[in-house]
Amino acid sequence: MLYVAIKKTFPHFQLDAHFTIQNGIVGILGASGCGKSLTLQSIAGLQQPDEGIIQLHDRLFFHSDKRLHVPACYRNVGYMFQHYALFPHLTVYENIAFGLKKWPKKQVQRAVINMIRNIGLEGYENYYPHQLSGGQQQRVALARTLVTNPSILLLDEPFSALDHHTKQVMEQQFFSYLQQHFSGIVLFVTHHLEEAYRLCDELILYDLGRVIQQGKKECVFHEPDNVQAAKIVGCKNIFPCTVDDRGKQLVCSVNGASLIVPAHKKKNKATHMGIHSHHIRFVDEATCNAFSFQIIRAVPNVYTYDVTLQTDHFTLQASVSEEQWKHIHNKKVYLPPEHLFLLL
């Protein structure tokens, strides 16, 4: 278990992060500058919080009341930087062995050779970083991080420097390798929604230095707690609303339109309603939540269209498949009640 409850103040920013992680791969999502990397640096010991506690299992890394700050070199934390931070003057072998200086020479050789074999870079032992592809550099960085058998793995946007194709391949290889060779907690900082959903078990959302939601990825994506969380997970349709609780269902009023929402989605003090663009449908008729519309704009993607729709009450952003696009004319836009969510 990882427990983090820390504060750190800068002239124009304050980190105030509080969360607990039991196990698995946990993604931290949020805008640039919201404190994601600062949190990782604090866990690793590269930054010292002003106050709070950091504890991994039964080990305290930081405790301000006890004036305890364990140096980074004694935390046994694996930290993989965004741009890998490989030493350009060292070979692949030397880069991986860098953190093993206190080990016996034969033990270092066994560990490094075994790690090179595991990451599929046999024959590259004497290559330098500039002689490697981006994907190969990433594997070396991962090997250097894991060879010390860390208690926790911190990944700071490890795929951001890769092209799209290499990124997809490396994602699969990377996390397949982790599942086989690492059983500890993985904290994975990213600002890519699809990446977080593919790779993580749980998500933590950050906004302006604070944790605003944490939970299983499906819950966080499909049922965000508040307006800012909805924006972070990519919701493009968020409307101010008033909510009338009618027992078996909720009726949300949005600019004069009445929308039905299931009663179990009730949130006290909800001020907004949202729906993801990919959940919008097109129907001939419906008993509720269906509206006539005009197409304002349609932008083609590889397999979908991003469509802006105007109803009498609000503007909607819809993600429309190629098959849907052929048949949406003369239909009504439908907001399925089960995909609507209320926000604070």
Buried (B, 14 or more C-beta within 10 A) or exposed (E): EBBBBBBBEEEEEBBBBBBEBEEEBBBBBBBEEBBBBBBBBBBBBBBEBEBBBBBBEEEBBBBBEEEEBBEBEEBBBBBBBBBBEBEEEBBBBBBBBBBBEEBEEEEBBEBBBEBBEBBEBEEBBEBBBEEBEBBBBBBBBBBBBBBBEBBBBBBBBBBBBBEEEBBBEBBEBBBEBBEEEBEBBBBBBBBBBEBBBBBBBBBBBBBBBBBBBBBEBEBBBBBBBBBBBBBBBBBBBBBEBEBEEEEEBBBBBBEEBEBBBEEEBEBEEBBBBBBBBBBBBBEEEBEBBBBEBEBEEBEEEEEBBBBBBBBEBBEBBBBBEEEBBEEBEEBBBBBBBEBBBBBB
